[in-house]
Amino acid sequence: MPRQLKVMMLFSLSFGVLFTVLAYFSVQEYGFSFWTYFIIAVAAYDFFKVYQILALARKVKKEGTDKSA
């Protein structure tokens, strides 16, 4: 996996975990509110970006092995 993809993946993954923890504490403190749902949506978006990056890296790796074979 190229270095740029690793950095993007770690960045999105760390923010996804951070927003998940923030949502957890928000639910514990205030219950479900608009801001809690907003934080959950941001965390889900970050985890989706990680999934997209991993899928792209897998595709690039597959295309690289197909061309060399």
All heavy atoms as TSV, in Angstrom:
chain	resi	resn	atom	element	x	y	z
A	1	MET	N	N	0.857	-1.173	0.000
A	1	MET	CA	C	0.000	0.000	0.000
A	1	MET	C	C	0.903	1.235	0.000
A	1	MET	O	O	1.833	1.331	0.797
A	1	MET	CB	C	-0.889	-0.016	1.246
A	1	MET	CG	C	-1.846	1.126	1.322
A	1	MET	SD	S	-2.921	1.255	2.783
A	1	MET	CE	C	-3.394	-0.386	3.153
A	2	PRO	N	N	0.615	2.187	-0.895
A	2	PRO	CA	C	1.418	3.417	-0.930
A	2	PRO	C	C	1.333	4.190	0.390
A	2	PRO	O	O	0.344	4.098	1.127
A	2	PRO	CB	C	0.784	4.222	-2.063
A	2	PRO	CG	C	0.060	3.227	-2.892
A	2	PRO	CD	C	-0.354	2.132	-1.976
A	3	ARG	N	N	2.365	4.938	0.656
A	3	ARG	CA	C	2.466	5.675	1.916
A	3	ARG	C	C	1.315	6.660	2.102
A	3	ARG	O	O	0.781	6.812	3.196
A	3	ARG	CB	C	3.796	6.418	1.975
A	3	ARG	CG	C	4.050	7.084	3.294
A	3	ARG	CD	C	5.483	7.594	3.373
A	3	ARG	NE	N	5.792	8.012	4.720
A	3	ARG	CZ	C	5.636	9.252	5.165
A	3	ARG	NH1	N	5.158	10.180	4.367
A	3	ARG	NH2	N	5.946	9.569	6.399
A	4	GLN	N	N	0.901	7.336	1.016
A	4	GLN	CA	C	-0.180	8.310	1.122
A	4	GLN	C	C	-1.485	7.639	1.557
A	4	GLN	O	O	-2.243	8.197	2.351
A	4	GLN	CB	C	-0.414	9.023	-0.213
A	4	GLN	CG	C	0.726	9.903	-0.649
A	4	GLN	CD	C	1.756	9.137	-1.468
A	4	GLN	OE1	O	1.656	7.938	-1.640
A	4	GLN	NE2	N	2.751	9.843	-1.960
A	5	LEU	N	N	-1.743	6.435	1.031
A	5	LEU	CA	C	-2.957	5.726	1.420
A	5	LEU	C	C	-2.907	5.299	2.881
A	5	LEU	O	O	-3.914	5.335	3.586
A	5	LEU	CB	C	-3.184	4.505	0.524
A	5	LEU	CG	C	-3.653	4.789	-0.892
A	5	LEU	CD1	C	-3.822	3.485	-1.660
A	5	LEU	CD2	C	-4.946	5.557	-0.887
A	6	LYS	N	N	-1.722	4.898	3.339
A	6	LYS	CA	C	-1.585	4.520	4.748
A	6	LYS	C	C	-1.860	5.704	5.664
A	6	LYS	O	O	-2.544	5.567	6.673
A	6	LYS	CB	C	-0.183	3.979	5.029
A	6	LYS	CG	C	0.060	2.598	4.513
A	6	LYS	CD	C	1.445	2.134	4.877
A	6	LYS	CE	C	1.739	0.785	4.277
A	6	LYS	NZ	N	3.093	0.324	4.589
A	7	VAL	N	N	-1.327	6.859	5.301
A	7	VAL	CA	C	-1.540	8.059	6.115
A	7	VAL	C	C	-3.011	8.444	6.118
A	7	VAL	O	O	-3.587	8.734	7.181
A	7	VAL	CB	C	-0.660	9.226	5.601
A	7	VAL	CG1	C	-1.038	10.527	6.278
A	7	VAL	CG2	C	0.815	8.914	5.810
A	8	MET	N	N	-3.646	8.416	4.957
A	8	MET	CA	C	-5.073	8.746	4.881
A	8	MET	C	C	-5.911	7.762	5.688
A	8	MET	O	O	-6.848	8.145	6.384
A	8	MET	CB	C	-5.537	8.745	3.424
A	8	MET	CG	C	-5.067	9.925	2.622
A	8	MET	SD	S	-5.465	9.826	0.862
A	8	MET	CE	C	-7.203	9.517	0.892
A	9	MET	N	N	-5.551	6.472	5.605
A	9	MET	CA	C	-6.301	5.459	6.325
A	9	MET	C	C	-6.151	5.639	7.838
A	9	MET	O	O	-7.137	5.605	8.578
A	9	MET	CB	C	-5.835	4.060	5.933
A	9	MET	CG	C	-6.656	2.968	6.569
A	9	MET	SD	S	-6.025	1.328	6.258
A	9	MET	CE	C	-4.596	1.318	7.313
A	10	LEU	N	N	-4.932	5.856	8.309
A	10	LEU	CA	C	-4.718	6.048	9.743
A	10	LEU	C	C	-5.394	7.315	10.252
A	10	LEU	O	O	-5.942	7.338	11.358
A	10	LEU	CB	C	-3.225	6.080	10.053
A	10	LEU	CG	C	-2.510	4.739	9.919
A	10	LEU	CD1	C	-1.005	4.910	10.115
A	10	LEU	CD2	C	-3.056	3.742	10.913
A	11	PHE	N	N	-5.376	8.359	9.445
A	11	PHE	CA	C	-6.035	9.611	9.813
A	11	PHE	C	C	-7.545	9.402	9.957
A	11	PHE	O	O	-8.141	9.776	10.979
A	11	PHE	CB	C	-5.723	10.671	8.748
A	11	PHE	CG	C	-6.216	12.041	9.070
A	11	PHE	CD1	C	-5.545	12.826	9.991
A	11	PHE	CD2	C	-7.344	12.553	8.450
A	11	PHE	CE1	C	-5.999	14.106	10.288
A	11	PHE	CE2	C	-7.805	13.812	8.738
A	11	PHE	CZ	C	-7.125	14.594	9.665
A	12	SER	N	N	-8.152	8.769	8.966
A	12	SER	CA	C	-9.599	8.530	9.022
A	12	SER	C	C	-9.958	7.557	10.134
A	12	SER	O	O	-10.968	7.735	10.822
A	12	SER	CB	C	-10.095	7.990	7.684
A	12	SER	OG	O	-9.999	8.970	6.693
A	13	LEU	N	N	-9.140	6.528	10.322
A	13	LEU	CA	C	-9.411	5.552	11.370
A	13	LEU	C	C	-9.324	6.185	12.753
A	13	LEU	O	O	-10.184	5.945	13.615
A	13	LEU	CB	C	-8.439	4.381	11.265
A	13	LEU	CG	C	-8.670	3.215	12.212
A	13	LEU	CD1	C	-10.010	2.568	11.934
A	13	LEU	CD2	C	-7.549	2.211	12.077
A	14	SER	N	N	-8.319	7.029	12.966
A	14	SER	CA	C	-8.177	7.663	14.276
A	14	SER	C	C	-9.345	8.617	14.552
A	14	SER	O	O	-9.873	8.655	15.671
A	14	SER	CB	C	-6.846	8.402	14.382
A	14	SER	OG	O	-6.769	9.432	13.429
A	15	PHE	N	N	-9.786	9.355	13.534
A	15	PHE	CA	C	-10.929	10.237	13.744
A	15	PHE	C	C	-12.219	9.448	13.916
A	15	PHE	O	O	-13.104	9.850	14.675
A	15	PHE	CB	C	-11.067	11.251	12.610
A	15	PHE	CG	C	-10.269	12.494	12.856
A	15	PHE	CD1	C	-9.059	12.688	12.231
A	15	PHE	CD2	C	-10.721	13.447	13.735
A	15	PHE	CE1	C	-8.316	13.819	12.469
A	15	PHE	CE2	C	-9.990	14.594	13.980
A	15	PHE	CZ	C	-8.773	14.774	13.346
A	16	GLY	N	N	-12.341	8.314	13.238
A	16	GLY	CA	C	-13.512	7.468	13.425
A	16	GLY	C	C	-13.603	6.942	14.849
A	16	GLY	O	O	-14.677	6.959	15.465
A	17	VAL	N	N	-12.478	6.510	15.384
A	17	VAL	CA	C	-12.454	6.027	16.771
A	17	VAL	C	C	-12.731	7.179	17.736
A	17	VAL	O	O	-13.504	7.034	18.687
A	17	VAL	CB	C	-11.098	5.353	17.084
A	17	VAL	CG1	C	-10.952	5.066	18.566
A	17	VAL	CG2	C	-10.956	4.070	16.281
A	18	LEU	N	N	-12.122	8.334	17.484
A	18	LEU	CA	C	-12.336	9.496	18.352
A	18	LEU	C	C	-13.816	9.898	18.387
A	18	LEU	O	O	-14.383	10.105	19.470
A	18	LEU	CB	C	-11.491	10.675	17.869
A	18	LEU	CG	C	-11.716	11.994	18.594
A	18	LEU	CD1	C	-11.163	11.929	20.006
A	18	LEU	CD2	C	-11.103	13.133	17.824
A	19	PHE	N	N	-14.439	9.977	17.215
A	19	PHE	CA	C	-15.849	10.372	17.187
A	19	PHE	C	C	-16.757	9.296	17.773
A	19	PHE	O	O	-17.802	9.611	18.339
A	19	PHE	CB	C	-16.281	10.734	15.767
A	19	PHE	CG	C	-15.812	12.097	15.342
A	19	PHE	CD1	C	-14.953	12.251	14.273
A	19	PHE	CD2	C	-16.232	13.224	16.017
A	19	PHE	CE1	C	-14.516	13.501	13.885
A	19	PHE	CE2	C	-15.804	14.487	15.645
A	19	PHE	CZ	C	-14.946	14.625	14.573
A	20	THR	N	N	-16.370	8.031	17.666
A	20	THR	CA	C	-17.140	6.967	18.301
A	20	THR	C	C	-17.100	7.109	19.817
A	20	THR	O	O	-18.124	6.980	20.500
A	20	THR	CB	C	-16.612	5.599	17.877
A	20	THR	OG1	O	-16.696	5.485	16.452
A	20	THR	CG2	C	-17.394	4.473	18.522
A	21	VAL	N	N	-15.923	7.396	20.349
A	21	VAL	CA	C	-15.790	7.592	21.798
A	21	VAL	C	C	-16.576	8.829	22.241
A	21	VAL	O	O	-17.271	8.800	23.269
A	21	VAL	CB	C	-14.298	7.700	22.194
A	21	VAL	CG1	C	-14.132	8.134	23.633
A	21	VAL	CG2	C	-13.595	6.375	21.945
A	22	LEU	N	N	-16.485	9.908	21.469
A	22	LEU	CA	C	-17.255	11.107	21.804
A	22	LEU	C	C	-18.756	10.834	21.790
A	22	LEU	O	O	-19.488	11.320	22.664
A	22	LEU	CB	C	-16.929	12.232	20.826
A	22	LEU	CG	C	-15.575	12.909	21.004
A	22	LEU	CD1	C	-15.342	13.899	19.862
A	22	LEU	CD2	C	-15.483	13.591	22.336
A	23	ALA	N	N	-19.220	10.062	20.815
A	23	ALA	CA	C	-20.641	9.727	20.757
A	23	ALA	C	C	-21.040	8.883	21.960
A	23	ALA	O	O	-22.116	9.087	22.542
A	23	ALA	CB	C	-20.957	8.988	19.458
A	24	TYR	N	N	-20.195	7.953	22.349
A	24	TYR	CA	C	-20.487	7.113	23.511
A	24	TYR	C	C	-20.663	7.964	24.766
A	24	TYR	O	O	-21.634	7.811	25.511
A	24	TYR	CB	C	-19.371	6.085	23.707
A	24	TYR	CG	C	-19.503	5.297	24.974
A	24	TYR	CD1	C	-20.407	4.249	25.070
A	24	TYR	CD2	C	-18.726	5.600	26.091
A	24	TYR	CE1	C	-20.543	3.522	26.240
A	24	TYR	CE2	C	-18.850	4.884	27.262
A	24	TYR	CZ	C	-19.757	3.838	27.338
A	24	TYR	OH	O	-19.889	3.127	28.489
A	25	PHE	N	N	-19.717	8.875	25.003
A	25	PHE	CA	C	-19.812	9.720	26.191
A	25	PHE	C	C	-20.977	10.712	26.096
A	25	PHE	O	O	-21.576	11.063	27.111
A	25	PHE	CB	C	-18.498	10.448	26.447
A	25	PHE	CG	C	-17.434	9.544	27.004
A	25	PHE	CD1	C	-16.251	9.334	26.317
A	25	PHE	CD2	C	-17.620	8.883	28.207
A	25	PHE	CE1	C	-15.275	8.501	26.824
A	25	PHE	CE2	C	-16.652	8.045	28.732
A	25	PHE	CZ	C	-15.475	7.851	28.029
A	26	SER	N	N	-21.299	11.148	24.877
A	26	SER	CA	C	-22.441	12.033	24.710
A	26	SER	C	C	-23.746	11.313	25.059
A	26	SER	O	O	-24.623	11.897	25.701
A	26	SER	CB	C	-22.483	12.543	23.269
A	26	SER	OG	O	-23.608	13.345	23.059
A	27	VAL	N	N	-23.863	10.060	24.667
A	27	VAL	CA	C	-25.061	9.288	25.001
A	27	VAL	C	C	-25.127	9.051	26.505
A	27	VAL	O	O	-26.201	9.149	27.115
A	27	VAL	CB	C	-25.080	7.948	24.229
A	27	VAL	CG1	C	-26.143	7.015	24.773
A	27	VAL	CG2	C	-25.314	8.198	22.752
A	28	GLN	N	N	-23.993	8.762	27.126
A	28	GLN	CA	C	-23.967	8.535	28.569
A	28	GLN	C	C	-24.388	9.781	29.337
A	28	GLN	O	O	-25.080	9.689	30.350
A	28	GLN	CB	C	-22.569	8.104	29.019
A	28	GLN	CG	C	-22.147	6.745	28.528
A	28	GLN	CD	C	-23.000	5.644	29.111
A	28	GLN	OE1	O	-23.351	5.663	30.275
A	28	GLN	NE2	N	-23.356	4.683	28.274
A	29	GLU	N	N	-23.957	10.934	28.863
A	29	GLU	CA	C	-24.209	12.181	29.583
A	29	GLU	C	C	-25.584	12.776	29.278
A	29	GLU	O	O	-26.308	13.167	30.184
A	29	GLU	CB	C	-23.120	13.200	29.228
A	29	GLU	CG	C	-23.173	14.475	30.025
A	29	GLU	CD	C	-22.782	14.286	31.480
A	29	GLU	OE1	O	-22.024	13.340	31.781
A	29	GLU	OE2	O	-23.246	15.100	32.311
A	30	TYR	N	N	-25.934	12.858	27.984
A	30	TYR	CA	C	-27.133	13.595	27.587
A	30	TYR	C	C	-28.207	12.738	26.931
A	30	TYR	O	O	-29.286	13.243	26.631
A	30	TYR	CB	C	-26.759	14.716	26.601
A	30	TYR	CG	C	-25.695	15.637	27.121
A	30	TYR	CD1	C	-24.422	15.641	26.571
A	30	TYR	CD2	C	-25.962	16.514	28.173
A	30	TYR	CE1	C	-23.436	16.482	27.048
A	30	TYR	CE2	C	-24.987	17.360	28.647
A	30	TYR	CZ	C	-23.728	17.336	28.086
A	30	TYR	OH	O	-22.753	18.163	28.565
A	31	GLY	N	N	-27.919	11.502	26.632
A	31	GLY	CA	C	-28.863	10.685	25.885
A	31	GLY	C	C	-28.728	10.989	24.398
A	31	GLY	O	O	-27.805	11.676	23.961
A	32	PHE	N	N	-29.649	10.468	23.629
A	32	PHE	CA	C	-29.591	10.691	22.188
A	32	PHE	C	C	-30.177	12.058	21.859
A	32	PHE	O	O	-31.322	12.357	22.171
A	32	PHE	CB	C	-30.355	9.595	21.445
A	32	PHE	CG	C	-29.603	8.306	21.383
A	32	PHE	CD1	C	-29.836	7.306	22.306
A	32	PHE	CD2	C	-28.643	8.092	20.415
A	32	PHE	CE1	C	-29.134	6.124	22.258
A	32	PHE	CE2	C	-27.939	6.913	20.355
A	32	PHE	CZ	C	-28.183	5.917	21.276
A	33	SER	N	N	-29.354	12.874	21.209
A	33	SER	CA	C	-29.782	14.199	20.777
A	33	SER	C	C	-29.318	14.400	19.340
A	33	SER	O	O	-28.684	13.520	18.744
A	33	SER	CB	C	-29.183	15.276	21.680
A	33	SER	OG	O	-27.778	15.308	21.544
A	34	PHE	N	N	-29.613	15.555	18.805
A	34	PHE	CA	C	-29.177	15.856	17.442
A	34	PHE	C	C	-27.664	15.753	17.321
A	34	PHE	O	O	-27.142	15.177	16.355
A	34	PHE	CB	C	-29.639	17.263	17.034
A	34	PHE	CG	C	-29.005	17.732	15.758
A	34	PHE	CD1	C	-29.453	17.257	14.539
A	34	PHE	CD2	C	-27.950	18.633	15.780
A	34	PHE	CE1	C	-28.862	17.668	13.353
A	34	PHE	CE2	C	-27.357	19.058	14.608
A	34	PHE	CZ	C	-27.812	18.573	13.390
A	35	TRP	N	N	-26.930	16.300	18.270
A	35	TRP	CA	C	-25.471	16.304	18.204
A	35	TRP	C	C	-24.890	14.901	18.321
A	35	TRP	O	O	-23.879	14.595	17.686
A	35	TRP	CB	C	-24.884	17.231	19.264
A	35	TRP	CG	C	-25.228	18.649	18.966
A	35	TRP	CD1	C	-26.060	19.457	19.664
A	35	TRP	CD2	C	-24.797	19.417	17.831
A	35	TRP	NE1	N	-26.164	20.681	19.044
A	35	TRP	CE2	C	-25.397	20.688	17.921
A	35	TRP	CE3	C	-23.959	19.152	16.751
A	35	TRP	CZ2	C	-25.185	21.682	16.977
A	35	TRP	CZ3	C	-23.758	20.153	15.807
A	35	TRP	CH2	C	-24.359	21.395	15.922
A	36	THR	N	N	-25.540	14.047	19.095
A	36	THR	CA	C	-25.083	12.665	19.194
A	36	THR	C	C	-25.223	11.965	17.845
A	36	THR	O	O	-24.301	11.281	17.396
A	36	THR	CB	C	-25.883	11.910	20.269
A	36	THR	OG1	O	-25.759	12.596	21.510
A	36	THR	CG2	C	-25.382	10.500	20.414
A	37	TYR	N	N	-26.369	12.149	17.207
A	37	TYR	CA	C	-26.562	11.553	15.884
A	37	TYR	C	C	-25.574	12.132	14.869
A	37	TYR	O	O	-25.080	11.420	13.990
A	37	TYR	CB	C	-27.995	11.741	15.405
A	37	TYR	CG	C	-28.977	10.845	16.108
A	37	TYR	CD1	C	-29.996	11.374	16.881
A	37	TYR	CD2	C	-28.881	9.465	16.005
A	37	TYR	CE1	C	-30.902	10.552	17.528
A	37	TYR	CE2	C	-29.781	8.631	16.645
A	37	TYR	CZ	C	-30.784	9.181	17.402
A	37	TYR	OH	O	-31.673	8.363	18.050
A	38	PHE	N	N	-25.293	13.410	14.986
A	38	PHE	CA	C	-24.326	14.041	14.086
A	38	PHE	C	C	-22.933	13.446	14.280
A	38	PHE	O	O	-22.244	13.132	13.299
A	38	PHE	CB	C	-24.296	15.558	14.330
A	38	PHE	CG	C	-23.336	16.281	13.440
A	38	PHE	CD1	C	-23.648	16.494	12.105
A	38	PHE	CD2	C	-22.136	16.751	13.937
A	38	PHE	CE1	C	-22.763	17.154	11.275
A	38	PHE	CE2	C	-21.247	17.417	13.116
A	38	PHE	CZ	C	-21.558	17.620	11.776
A	39	ILE	N	N	-22.517	13.253	15.517
A	39	ILE	CA	C	-21.209	12.660	15.801
A	39	ILE	C	C	-21.153	11.223	15.289
A	39	ILE	O	O	-20.142	10.792	14.724
A	39	ILE	CB	C	-20.906	12.728	17.317
A	39	ILE	CG1	C	-20.748	14.176	17.759
A	39	ILE	CG2	C	-19.660	11.943	17.661
A	39	ILE	CD1	C	-20.693	14.363	19.267
A	40	ILE	N	N	-22.232	10.478	15.452
A	40	ILE	CA	C	-22.289	9.107	14.953
A	40	ILE	C	C	-22.170	9.093	13.424
A	40	ILE	O	O	-21.468	8.242	12.857
A	40	ILE	CB	C	-23.586	8.422	15.413
A	40	ILE	CG1	C	-23.557	8.200	16.921
A	40	ILE	CG2	C	-23.802	7.105	14.686
A	40	ILE	CD1	C	-24.881	7.766	17.520
A	41	ALA	N	N	-22.820	10.034	12.769
A	41	ALA	CA	C	-22.742	10.109	11.307
A	41	ALA	C	C	-21.315	10.427	10.846
A	41	ALA	O	O	-20.830	9.849	9.863
A	41	ALA	CB	C	-23.714	11.156	10.781
A	42	VAL	N	N	-20.642	11.318	11.538
A	42	VAL	CA	C	-19.259	11.653	11.178
A	42	VAL	C	C	-18.352	10.437	11.386
A	42	VAL	O	O	-17.489	10.147	10.548
A	42	VAL	CB	C	-18.768	12.873	11.992
A	42	VAL	CG1	C	-17.287	13.102	11.793
A	42	VAL	CG2	C	-19.553	14.115	11.602
A	43	ALA	N	N	-18.543	9.714	12.479
A	43	ALA	CA	C	-17.743	8.513	12.728
A	43	ALA	C	C	-18.002	7.463	11.648
A	43	ALA	O	O	-17.067	6.836	11.142
A	43	ALA	CB	C	-18.054	7.942	14.111
A	44	ALA	N	N	-19.258	7.289	11.271
A	44	ALA	CA	C	-19.585	6.317	10.226
A	44	ALA	C	C	-18.947	6.716	8.898
A	44	ALA	O	O	-18.441	5.858	8.157
A	44	ALA	CB	C	-21.097	6.200	10.074
A	45	TYR	N	N	-18.952	8.012	8.595
A	45	TYR	CA	C	-18.319	8.494	7.371
A	45	TYR	C	C	-16.820	8.200	7.392
A	45	TYR	O	O	-16.254	7.755	6.382
A	45	TYR	CB	C	-18.571	9.992	7.204
A	45	TYR	CG	C	-17.856	10.592	6.024
A	45	TYR	CD1	C	-18.332	10.386	4.734
A	45	TYR	CD2	C	-16.711	11.351	6.196
A	45	TYR	CE1	C	-17.683	10.927	3.642
A	45	TYR	CE2	C	-16.051	11.892	5.112
A	45	TYR	CZ	C	-16.532	11.683	3.840
A	45	TYR	OH	O	-15.883	12.208	2.756
A	46	ASP	N	N	-16.177	8.423	8.520
A	46	ASP	CA	C	-14.746	8.147	8.622
A	46	ASP	C	C	-14.452	6.654	8.451
A	46	ASP	O	O	-13.497	6.284	7.763
A	46	ASP	CB	C	-14.196	8.633	9.963
A	46	ASP	CG	C	-14.044	10.137	10.003
A	46	ASP	OD1	O	-13.845	10.748	8.936
A	46	ASP	OD2	O	-14.124	10.715	11.103
A	47	PHE	N	N	-15.255	5.797	9.048
A	47	PHE	CA	C	-15.047	4.359	8.881
A	47	PHE	C	C	-15.315	3.923	7.439
A	47	PHE	O	O	-14.644	3.031	6.912
A	47	PHE	CB	C	-15.910	3.564	9.856
A	47	PHE	CG	C	-15.406	3.628	11.270
A	47	PHE	CD1	C	-16.260	3.958	12.301
A	47	PHE	CD2	C	-14.086	3.360	11.579
A	47	PHE	CE1	C	-15.806	4.019	13.608
A	47	PHE	CE2	C	-13.614	3.416	12.872
A	47	PHE	CZ	C	-14.479	3.749	13.893
A	48	PHE	N	N	-16.282	4.571	6.777
A	48	PHE	CA	C	-16.536	4.269	5.374
A	48	PHE	C	C	-15.347	4.668	4.508
A	48	PHE	O	O	-14.991	3.963	3.558
A	48	PHE	CB	C	-17.810	4.970	4.905
A	48	PHE	CG	C	-18.147	4.705	3.473
A	48	PHE	CD1	C	-18.562	3.446	3.069
A	48	PHE	CD2	C	-18.052	5.712	2.538
A	48	PHE	CE1	C	-18.874	3.192	1.741
A	48	PHE	CE2	C	-18.359	5.467	1.218
A	48	PHE	CZ	C	-18.769	4.206	0.810
A	49	LYS	N	N	-14.724	5.797	4.824
A	49	LYS	CA	C	-13.528	6.218	4.090
A	49	LYS	C	C	-12.400	5.206	4.260
A	49	LYS	O	O	-11.667	4.919	3.313
A	49	LYS	CB	C	-13.057	7.602	4.546
A	49	LYS	CG	C	-14.004	8.741	4.208
A	49	LYS	CD	C	-14.272	8.857	2.730
A	49	LYS	CE	C	-13.097	9.468	2.006
A	49	LYS	NZ	N	-13.371	9.685	0.581
A	50	VAL	N	N	-12.255	4.652	5.457
A	50	VAL	CA	C	-11.241	3.615	5.681
A	50	VAL	C	C	-11.544	2.409	4.795
A	50	VAL	O	O	-10.646	1.843	4.165
A	50	VAL	CB	C	-11.178	3.206	7.171
A	50	VAL	CG1	C	-10.327	1.974	7.364
A	50	VAL	CG2	C	-10.647	4.359	8.006
A	51	TYR	N	N	-12.809	2.011	4.739
A	51	TYR	CA	C	-13.202	0.884	3.886
A	51	TYR	C	C	-12.878	1.170	2.423
A	51	TYR	O	O	-12.360	0.298	1.707
A	51	TYR	CB	C	-14.695	0.606	4.063
A	51	TYR	CG	C	-15.219	-0.413	3.094
A	51	TYR	CD1	C	-14.966	-1.768	3.285
A	51	TYR	CD2	C	-15.951	-0.020	1.982
A	51	TYR	CE1	C	-15.442	-2.710	2.389
A	51	TYR	CE2	C	-16.426	-0.946	1.087
A	51	TYR	CZ	C	-16.166	-2.288	1.287
A	51	TYR	OH	O	-16.629	-3.211	0.391
A	52	GLN	N	N	-13.164	2.384	1.960
A	52	GLN	CA	C	-12.869	2.735	0.573
A	52	GLN	C	C	-11.366	2.702	0.296
A	52	GLN	O	O	-10.940	2.243	-0.767
A	52	GLN	CB	C	-13.402	4.128	0.254
A	52	GLN	CG	C	-14.886	4.192	0.065
A	52	GLN	CD	C	-15.344	5.600	-0.307
A	52	GLN	OE1	O	-14.777	6.590	0.170
A	52	GLN	NE2	N	-16.363	5.682	-1.140
A	53	ILE	N	N	-10.574	3.176	1.231
A	53	ILE	CA	C	-9.122	3.176	1.052
A	53	ILE	C	C	-8.602	1.751	0.987
A	53	ILE	O	O	-7.746	1.418	0.153
A	53	ILE	CB	C	-8.442	3.986	2.170
A	53	ILE	CG1	C	-8.763	5.471	2.013
A	53	ILE	CG2	C	-6.929	3.764	2.155
A	53	ILE	CD1	C	-8.381	6.317	3.206
A	54	LEU	N	N	-9.092	0.878	1.857
A	54	LEU	CA	C	-8.669	-0.517	1.825
A	54	LEU	C	C	-9.087	-1.199	0.532
A	54	LEU	O	O	-8.326	-1.984	-0.041
A	54	LEU	CB	C	-9.229	-1.262	3.032
A	54	LEU	CG	C	-8.605	-0.896	4.375
A	54	LEU	CD1	C	-9.337	-1.609	5.506
A	54	LEU	CD2	C	-7.132	-1.239	4.391
A	55	ALA	N	N	-10.287	-0.901	0.043
A	55	ALA	CA	C	-10.743	-1.472	-1.223
A	55	ALA	C	C	-9.881	-0.977	-2.382
A	55	ALA	O	O	-9.523	-1.752	-3.278
A	55	ALA	CB	C	-12.201	-1.131	-1.462
A	56	LEU	N	N	-9.518	0.295	-2.364
A	56	LEU	CA	C	-8.650	0.846	-3.402
A	56	LEU	C	C	-7.272	0.206	-3.356
A	56	LEU	O	O	-6.705	-0.154	-4.396
A	56	LEU	CB	C	-8.531	2.362	-3.245
A	56	LEU	CG	C	-7.594	3.068	-4.222
A	56	LEU	CD1	C	-8.106	2.921	-5.653
A	56	LEU	CD2	C	-7.446	4.531	-3.843
A	57	ALA	N	N	-6.725	0.036	-2.163
A	57	ALA	CA	C	-5.406	-0.591	-2.039
A	57	ALA	C	C	-5.441	-2.032	-2.535
A	57	ALA	O	O	-4.500	-2.490	-3.205
A	57	ALA	CB	C	-4.943	-0.547	-0.586
A	58	ARG	N	N	-6.523	-2.747	-2.236
A	58	ARG	CA	C	-6.655	-4.121	-2.709
A	58	ARG	C	C	-6.744	-4.152	-4.233
A	58	ARG	O	O	-6.138	-5.015	-4.885
A	58	ARG	CB	C	-7.893	-4.761	-2.101
A	58	ARG	CG	C	-8.016	-6.231	-2.412
A	58	ARG	CD	C	-9.212	-6.861	-1.757
A	58	ARG	NE	N	-9.160	-6.674	-0.306
A	58	ARG	CZ	C	-10.219	-6.362	0.435
A	58	ARG	NH1	N	-11.397	-6.207	-0.120
A	58	ARG	NH2	N	-10.100	-6.218	1.735
A	59	LYS	N	N	-7.470	-3.202	-4.826
A	59	LYS	CA	C	-7.600	-3.144	-6.272
A	59	LYS	C	C	-6.260	-2.824	-6.927
A	59	LYS	O	O	-5.897	-3.438	-7.935
A	59	LYS	CB	C	-8.637	-2.083	-6.651
A	59	LYS	CG	C	-8.898	-1.974	-8.121
A	59	LYS	CD	C	-9.957	-0.927	-8.413
A	59	LYS	CE	C	-10.172	-0.786	-9.906
A	59	LYS	NZ	N	-11.141	0.279	-10.207
A	60	VAL	N	N	-5.523	-1.880	-6.360
A	60	VAL	CA	C	-4.214	-1.520	-6.911
A	60	VAL	C	C	-3.264	-2.708	-6.823
A	60	VAL	O	O	-2.526	-2.995	-7.771
A	60	VAL	CB	C	-3.642	-0.290	-6.169
A	60	VAL	CG1	C	-2.177	-0.082	-6.499
A	60	VAL	CG2	C	-4.455	0.947	-6.500
A	61	LYS	N	N	-3.302	-3.414	-5.704
A	61	LYS	CA	C	-2.424	-4.577	-5.537
A	61	LYS	C	C	-2.796	-5.670	-6.534
A	61	LYS	O	O	-1.919	-6.293	-7.136
A	61	LYS	CB	C	-2.536	-5.109	-4.118
A	61	LYS	CG	C	-1.615	-6.256	-3.835
A	61	LYS	CD	C	-1.722	-6.707	-2.395
A	61	LYS	CE	C	-0.797	-7.879	-2.130
A	61	LYS	NZ	N	-0.901	-8.333	-0.746
A	62	LYS	N	N	-4.105	-5.893	-6.737
A	62	LYS	CA	C	-4.544	-6.918	-7.681
A	62	LYS	C	C	-4.135	-6.567	-9.094
A	62	LYS	O	O	-3.684	-7.423	-9.851
A	62	LYS	CB	C	-6.057	-7.096	-7.592
A	62	LYS	CG	C	-6.579	-8.181	-8.474
A	62	LYS	CD	C	-8.087	-8.326	-8.367
A	62	LYS	CE	C	-8.572	-9.397	-9.329
A	62	LYS	NZ	N	-10.021	-9.440	-9.410
A	63	GLU	N	N	-4.293	-5.302	-9.493
A	63	GLU	CA	C	-3.902	-4.882	-10.840
A	63	GLU	C	C	-2.401	-4.987	-11.034
A	63	GLU	O	O	-1.951	-5.329	-12.106
A	63	GLU	CB	C	-4.388	-3.459	-11.104
A	63	GLU	CG	C	-5.867	-3.334	-11.312
A	63	GLU	CD	C	-6.307	-1.910	-11.542
A	63	GLU	OE1	O	-5.476	-0.991	-11.479
A	63	GLU	OE2	O	-7.521	-1.709	-11.769
A	64	GLY	N	N	-1.634	-4.743	-9.974
A	64	GLY	CA	C	-0.190	-4.876	-10.066
A	64	GLY	C	C	0.239	-6.311	-10.259
A	64	GLY	O	O	1.168	-6.607	-11.007
A	65	THR	N	N	-0.414	-7.246	-9.582
A	65	THR	CA	C	-0.060	-8.664	-9.728
A	65	THR	C	C	-0.563	-9.218	-11.064
A	65	THR	O	O	0.038	-10.100	-11.621
A	65	THR	CB	C	-0.635	-9.499	-8.564
A	65	THR	OG1	O	-2.044	-9.323	-8.507
A	65	THR	CG2	C	-0.005	-9.098	-7.251
A	66	ASP	N	N	-1.690	-8.688	-11.586
A	66	ASP	CA	C	-2.199	-9.145	-12.868
A	66	ASP	C	C	-1.261	-8.737	-14.002
A	66	ASP	O	O	-1.054	-9.487	-14.944
A	66	ASP	CB	C	-3.594	-8.578	-13.134
A	66	ASP	CG	C	-4.662	-9.236	-12.288
A	66	ASP	OD1	O	-4.374	-10.302	-11.694
A	66	ASP	OD2	O	-5.785	-8.676	-12.200
A	67	LYS	N	N	-0.703	-7.566	-13.936
A	67	LYS	CA	C	0.185	-7.089	-14.992
A	67	LYS	C	C	1.521	-7.807	-14.981
A	67	LYS	O	O	2.134	-7.986	-16.008
A	67	LYS	CB	C	0.418	-5.582	-14.851
A	67	LYS	CG	C	-0.818	-4.768	-15.189
A	67	LYS	CD	C	-0.558	-3.296	-15.068
A	67	LYS	CE	C	-1.832	-2.523	-15.400
A	67	LYS	NZ	N	-1.632	-1.082	-15.279
A	68	SER	N	N	1.989	-8.198	-13.794
A	68	SER	CA	C	3.295	-8.864	-13.708
A	68	SER	C	C	3.197	-10.338	-14.094
A	68	SER	O	O	4.186	-10.963	-14.399
A	68	SER	CB	C	3.880	-8.730	-12.303
A	68	SER	OG	O	3.061	-9.421	-11.360
A	69	ALA	N	N	1.995	-10.907	-14.069
A	69	ALA	CA	C	1.847	-12.343	-14.370
A	69	ALA	C	C	1.754	-12.613	-15.842
A	69	ALA	O	O	1.697	-11.872	-16.712
A	69	ALA	CB	C	0.591	-12.875	-13.695
